[in-house]
């Protein structure tokens, strides 16, 4: 019984972790939209590229950390299942 309770805690932890990483990805989307808007109003190519590059880096970092988080939490979940 204790095992099932801990498994449920890990699943809830994974759900809310996923939700948090989704929220953290939103600034990357905002930066990408800002880069597109900046290009459309005639801002210099360097500024638009800087916005776009920042967006790409932020999203890549978020996805890398998310993959590490899901891998670690999944490993803990599997270990708990076979305990």
Backbone as JSON, one array per atom type, in Angstrom:
{
  "sequence": "XXXXXXXXXXXXXXXXXXXXXXXXXXXXXXXXXXXXXXXXXXXXXXXXXXXXXXXXXXXXXXXXXXXXXXXXXXXXXXXXXXX",
  "N": [[0.81, -1.2, 0.0], [1.91, 1.23, 0.79], [3.78, 1.53, -1.21], [2.21, 2.04, -3.5], [1.19, 4.53, -2.84], [3.49, 6.09, -2.85], [4.21, 5.83, -5.54], [2.1, 7.18, -6.74], [2.59, 9.75, -5.79], [4.98, 10.29, -7.16], [4.04, 10.3, -9.81], [2.29, 12.49, -9.75], [4.16, 14.43, -9.17], [5.68, 14.35, -11.53], [3.73, 15.23, -13.34], [3.19, 17.91, -12.49], [5.75, 18.94, -12.75], [6.09, 18.78, -15.52], [4.14, 20.6, -16.27], [5.22, 22.97, -15.21], [7.61, 23.19, -16.72], [6.44, 23.6, -19.2], [5.3, 26.12, -18.85], [7.65, 27.56, -18.5], [8.65, 27.46, -21.05], [7.21, 29.26, -22.46], [8.26, 31.99, -22.54], [10.24, 31.66, -24.52], [8.73, 31.23, -26.79], [7.46, 33.68, -26.87], [9.69, 35.36, -27.36], [10.38, 34.48, -29.91], [8.12, 35.22, -31.37], [8.38, 37.97, -31.01], [10.71, 38.41, -32.46], [9.85, 37.86, -35.06], [7.93, 39.87, -35.33], [9.58, 42.13, -35.04], [11.11, 41.94, -37.34], [9.14, 42.39, -39.23], [8.52, 45.07, -38.84], [10.74, 46.37, -39.62], [13.09, 46.46, -38.1], [16.62, 46.27, -37.4], [18.52, 43.62, -38.94], [20.3, 42.33, -37.27], [19.27, 42.73, -34.67], [16.82, 41.38, -34.84], [17.82, 38.83, -35.37], [19.22, 38.39, -33.01], [17.12, 38.28, -31.15], [15.75, 36.05, -32.15], [17.77, 34.08, -31.96], [18.16, 34.06, -29.18], [15.71, 33.08, -28.4], [15.83, 30.49, -29.5], [17.99, 29.38, -28.06], [17.04, 29.52, -25.43], [14.78, 27.83, -25.57], [16.03, 25.42, -26.31], [17.61, 24.94, -24.02], [15.59, 24.67, -22.11], [14.23, 22.39, -23.06], [16.29, 20.48, -22.89], [16.8, 20.41, -20.11], [14.27, 19.59, -19.3], [14.13, 17.02, -20.45], [16.15, 15.77, -18.96], [15.02, 15.96, -16.41], [12.62, 14.44, -16.71], [13.75, 11.96, -17.34], [15.2, 11.36, -14.98], [13.12, 11.36, -13.04], [11.47, 9.38, -14.09], [13.15, 7.18, -13.86], [13.33, 6.99, -11.06], [10.66, 6.38, -10.58], [10.37, 3.87, -11.84], [12.21, 2.38, -10.33], [10.89, 2.49, -7.88], [8.58, 1.08, -8.45], [9.46, -1.56, -8.7], [10.38, -2.2, -6.23]],
  "CA": [[0.0, 0.0, 0.0], [2.82, 2.38, 0.86], [4.4, 1.61, -2.53], [1.25, 2.69, -4.42], [1.1, 5.94, -2.45], [4.71, 6.74, -3.33], [4.12, 5.86, -7.0], [1.17, 8.26, -7.09], [3.31, 11.0, -5.53], [5.92, 10.5, -8.26], [3.28, 10.66, -11.01], [1.83, 13.87, -9.57], [5.38, 15.24, -9.28], [6.0, 14.43, -12.97], [2.72, 16.06, -14.0], [3.41, 19.32, -12.19], [7.03, 19.3, -13.35], [5.82, 19.01, -16.94], [3.39, 21.85, -16.35], [6.16, 24.06, -14.95], [8.49, 23.33, -17.88], [5.64, 24.2, -20.27], [5.2, 27.56, -18.55], [8.96, 28.16, -18.73], [8.9, 27.52, -22.49], [6.45, 30.37, -23.05], [9.1, 33.14, -22.93], [10.92, 31.36, -25.78], [7.73, 31.47, -27.84], [7.31, 35.13, -26.93], [10.86, 35.93, -28.04], [10.29, 34.14, -31.34], [7.1, 36.11, -31.93], [8.96, 39.31, -31.02], [11.66, 38.46, -33.57], [9.06, 37.97, -36.29], [7.34, 41.21, -35.35], [10.66, 43.09, -35.26], [11.45, 41.86, -38.77], [8.06, 42.98, -40.03], [8.48, 46.54, -38.72], [11.95, 46.93, -40.2], [14.22, 46.56, -37.17], [17.83, 45.73, -38.03], [18.6, 42.16, -39.0], [21.05, 41.87, -36.11], [18.36, 42.7, -33.53], [15.89, 40.27, -35.07], [18.58, 37.58, -35.22], [19.51, 38.23, -31.58], [15.88, 37.82, -30.53], [15.5, 34.68, -32.6], [18.79, 33.21, -31.36], [17.85, 33.93, -27.75], [14.56, 32.18, -28.32], [16.29, 29.12, -29.78], [18.83, 28.93, -26.94], [16.16, 29.33, -24.27], [13.97, 26.63, -25.79], [16.92, 24.26, -26.26], [17.96, 24.71, -22.62], [14.39, 24.19, -21.44], [13.99, 21.01, -23.49], [17.36, 19.64, -22.34], [16.53, 20.23, -18.68], [13.04, 18.8, -19.2], [14.48, 15.62, -20.73], [16.89, 15.27, -17.8], [14.05, 15.84, -15.32], [11.74, 13.3, -16.97], [14.57, 10.75, -17.24], [15.47, 11.09, -13.56], [11.88, 11.02, -12.35], [11.03, 8.07, -14.6], [14.02, 6.18, -13.25], [12.87, 6.84, -9.68], [9.36, 5.71, -10.64], [10.6, 2.45, -12.16], [12.83, 1.79, -9.14], [9.87, 2.36, -6.84], [7.63, 0.03, -8.86], [10.05, -2.89, -8.52], [10.92, -2.28, -4.88]],
  "C": [[0.86, 1.27, 0.0], [3.48, 2.62, -0.5], [3.5, 2.36, -3.51], [1.15, 4.19, -4.12], [2.32, 6.7, -2.98], [4.71, 6.85, -4.85], [3.22, 7.01, -7.45], [1.82, 9.62, -6.86], [4.27, 11.31, -6.67], [5.19, 10.91, -9.54], [2.77, 12.09, -10.92], [3.01, 14.83, -9.72], [5.77, 15.42, -10.76], [5.01, 15.34, -13.69], [2.98, 17.54, -13.76], [4.76, 19.81, -12.71], [6.88, 19.6, -14.83], [5.09, 20.33, -17.14], [4.32, 23.06, -16.16], [7.09, 24.27, -16.14], [7.73, 23.92, -19.08], [5.52, 25.71, -20.09], [6.54, 28.24, -18.83], [9.31, 28.23, -20.21], [8.19, 28.71, -23.14], [7.29, 31.6, -23.37], [9.86, 32.89, -24.25], [9.97, 31.61, -26.95], [7.52, 32.97, -28.0], [8.47, 35.82, -27.64], [10.82, 35.66, -29.54], [9.25, 35.04, -32.03], [7.62, 37.55, -32.01], [9.95, 39.46, -32.17], [10.93, 38.6, -34.9], [8.45, 39.36, -36.44], [8.4, 42.26, -35.65], [11.07, 43.11, -36.73], [10.4, 42.56, -39.61], [8.0, 44.5, -39.93], [9.79, 47.19, -39.17], [13.1, 47.15, -39.24], [15.43, 45.89, -37.82], [17.85, 44.2, -37.95], [19.32, 41.59, -37.78], [20.12, 41.73, -34.88], [17.37, 41.55, -33.66], [16.59, 38.93, -34.89], [18.92, 37.32, -33.75], [18.28, 37.73, -30.83], [15.59, 36.36, -30.88], [16.5, 33.69, -31.99], [18.56, 33.0, -29.88], [16.69, 32.98, -27.53], [14.99, 30.73, -28.52], [17.1, 28.57, -28.62], [17.97, 28.63, -25.72], [15.33, 28.07, -24.4], [14.84, 25.37, -25.72], [17.32, 23.92, -24.82], [16.77, 24.13, -21.86], [14.13, 22.72, -21.8], [15.04, 20.04, -22.94], [17.12, 19.37, -20.86], [15.26, 19.42, -18.45], [13.32, 17.33, -19.44], [15.24, 15.01, -19.55], [15.94, 15.04, -16.62], [13.16, 14.61, -15.5], [12.52, 11.99, -16.85], [14.81, 10.38, -15.77], [14.21, 10.64, -12.83], [11.34, 9.67, -12.81], [11.86, 6.95, -13.99], [13.61, 5.93, -11.8], [11.54, 6.1, -9.61], [9.52, 4.21, -10.89], [11.24, 1.73, -10.96], [11.8, 1.54, -8.05], [8.88, 1.25, -7.17], [8.18, -1.36, -8.54], [10.7, -3.06, -7.15], [10.29, -3.42, -4.12]]
}
